[in-house]
Amino acid sequence: QVQLVESGGGLVQAGGSLRLSCADSGRTFSSYARAWFRQAPGKEREFVARISWSGGRLYYADSVKGRFTISMDNPKNTMYLQMNSLKPEDTAVYYCAAGTFGGSHLSGYDYWGQGTQVTVSS
């Protein structure tokens, strides 16, 4: 089964750090654009960060710019999201995605991970 497998979520205090991982499983998405989205309770899923298939272009939502870093380890077929200086408003389920079109909208992605919970306490 083709899927993206996430890990690394958890509970952290405000100001702390977490690193999320998203590994390919069943096939590789080496020529796909990749992204992280998140969904807080009662809210729509929103864009967090994305990386081009070559890894040369990175984009971030304004709310996480300067605190989060997206990266890709191509030999390991794994994408990461390093999250520093976490705030309570970062609390959400985080999803990784891969798609042929990419961009900052949900519709640009064809494959999604199962989601991993990140909870930031104040």
N, C-alpha and C positions, 0 to 999 in steps of 0.2 A: 504494500500500500504506500502510495506516495504521500509524504507528509513532511511537515516541519515540526521539530520537537524542541520545545522551549524548556529552560530551566533557569534557576537563579533567583526567583522571587522570594519574598519573605517579609518579615517585620523588622523595621529599623527606626531608630529615633531620628527626629529632625536634625539635619546637618550631617547625617551619615551617608554611606555609600553602598551601592549594590551593583553587581554586574550580571546582566541577563545574557543568556546564550540561546541561539537558535540554530539547530543542526539539521542538515538535510537527512532524510531517511527514505529509502526506497528508490531514490534517484537523486541526481545533483541538479541544482539550479544555477549552473555556472554562468549562463548568459542572461540571467534574469535580473531585473532591478529588485532591490530588497528594501524593506521598510519596517519600522516599528510604529504601531498605533496603540492607543490605550482607551479604556472605557471605564469611567467612574460610575458608581451607582446612580441611576436615574438620568444619565447623560448619554449623548451619542458618542460613538467611537470617533476618536480624533487622531489626526496625524501627529507624530512625535519627531521622527527623523527618517531619512532615507539615504540610500547610497546607490550609485549607478552600478551597472553590472561589471564595469571595469574597476570600480572602487575609486575612481578619480574624482568624482563629484559627490559632495556631501551637502545635505540640506537639513535644517532644523526648524521646528516650531519656535516662535519667539519665546514662548514660556519656558523652554528648556535650553535655549542657546547659552553657551558658556558654562553649563553645568553637566550636560549629557554629551557623550561621544559615541558615535556609531562607527563600527569597523567591521572588516571582513577578513577572515583567515581562509583564503581560497584552498590551500592544500587540505585543510580540515573540513572544508565545506560548512563552515560555521560563521554565523554573524553574531556580533556582540553589541550590547548597549551598556556602556559604563555610565552610571548615574551617580553624580556627586552632589553634595550640598542639597540633599533631598528635603522637600517641604511636605507638610501634610496634604497640600493640594495635588501632590504627585500620586497620591493613593488612587489605585485603579488596577484593573486587569490589563496586563500588557500583552499584545499580540504581535508576532512577527508575520511578515507576509512576503511573497515573491510573485512577480508578475512580468509579463512581456512588455507592458506599457509603462508601468511605474507611475511616478508623479505623487502628489500629496492627497489624492482622493482614493477612497476605498475601491472604486470601480477599476482602478488601474492594476489590481492585484488578483491573481487567480488562485493562489494557494495560501492557506492560513494555518498558523499554529493553533494549539488548543487554548492558549492563554496561560499566563502565570500571574498570581496575585502579588502586588506590591502594596504594603501598608506602611505608612510613615506616621509615627506617633509624635504628638507635640510635647 
